[in-house]
Amino acid sequence: MEKDDFDWLLDLLKNVNGYGNFNCIFSDGEFLFCYFDKGGYNGLYFTERIPPYGVVKLLDEDWEINFAEKKYPNQIGYIVAA
């Protein structure tokens, strides 16, 4: 897929954003789409996870995950939040 293949989607999301604040994250099973409000509403944050993996613990919750047990040693991933 080329960037131009997704221009129609960007146009659609910008149109929806014209009705008010709008951030969204969704996937078609192959690609992850993230749209950040054109006015900067509420932020969009991401981080890239690169091996070697270890334990990640959320600062505001009593929850942790060991990515070394969940991911392949050469697998790269992203965490996105709106």
C-alpha positions as CSV (number, residue, x, y, z in Angstrom):
1,M,0.0,0.0,0.0
2,E,1.1,3.5,-0.8
3,K,0.5,6.7,1.2
4,D,-1.9,7.9,-1.6
5,D,-4.1,4.9,-0.9
6,F,-5.0,6.4,2.4
7,D,-5.6,10.0,1.3
8,W,-9.4,9.4,1.1
9,L,-9.4,8.2,4.7
10,L,-7.6,11.3,5.9
11,D,-10.1,13.5,4.0
12,L,-13.0,11.7,5.6
13,L,-11.5,12.0,9.1
14,K,-10.8,15.8,8.6
15,N,-14.4,16.2,7.5
16,V,-15.7,14.5,10.6
17,N,-13.3,16.6,12.7
18,G,-15.0,19.7,11.2
19,Y,-18.1,18.9,13.3
20,G,-16.1,19.2,16.6
21,N,-13.3,17.7,18.6
22,F,-12.2,14.4,17.2
23,N,-9.4,11.9,18.0
24,C,-9.6,8.2,17.1
25,I,-7.6,5.0,16.9
26,F,-8.8,2.1,14.9
27,S,-7.5,-0.9,12.8
28,D,-8.5,-2.9,9.8
29,G,-6.6,-5.9,11.1
30,E,-3.5,-5.1,9.1
31,F,-2.9,-1.3,9.6
32,L,-3.3,0.9,12.7
33,F,-4.9,4.3,12.0
34,C,-4.5,7.2,14.4
35,Y,-6.1,10.5,13.8
36,F,-5.2,13.6,16.0
37,D,-7.7,16.5,16.2
38,K,-6.7,19.3,13.9
39,G,-7.1,21.8,16.8
40,G,-4.9,19.7,19.2
41,Y,-7.8,18.6,21.4
42,N,-6.8,16.3,24.2
43,G,-3.5,15.1,22.7
44,L,-2.4,11.9,21.0
45,Y,0.5,10.0,22.5
46,F,2.7,7.1,21.3
47,T,5.8,5.2,22.2
48,E,7.8,2.6,20.2
49,R,8.6,-0.6,22.0
50,I,12.0,-2.1,20.9
51,P,13.6,-5.2,22.2
52,P,15.0,-6.3,24.6
53,Y,11.8,-6.2,26.5
54,G,11.2,-6.3,30.2
55,V,8.5,-5.6,32.7
56,V,6.3,-2.5,32.2
57,K,4.3,-1.1,35.1
58,L,1.7,1.6,34.9
59,L,2.4,4.4,37.4
60,D,-1.3,5.1,38.2
61,E,-2.5,1.5,38.5
62,D,-1.5,-1.7,40.3
63,W,-0.8,-3.5,36.9
64,E,2.2,-4.7,35.1
65,I,3.1,-6.8,32.0
66,N,6.3,-8.6,31.1
67,F,6.6,-8.0,27.3
68,A,9.5,-10.5,27.2
69,E,6.9,-13.2,27.8
70,K,4.4,-11.8,25.3
71,K,6.5,-10.7,22.3
72,Y,9.1,-12.4,20.0
73,P,12.7,-11.3,20.7
74,N,12.9,-9.3,17.4
75,Q,9.3,-7.9,17.4
76,I,8.9,-4.1,17.4
77,G,5.6,-2.5,18.5
78,Y,3.8,0.7,19.3
79,I,1.6,1.8,22.1
80,V,-0.8,4.6,21.2
81,A,-3.3,6.5,23.4
82,A,-5.7,9.4,22.7
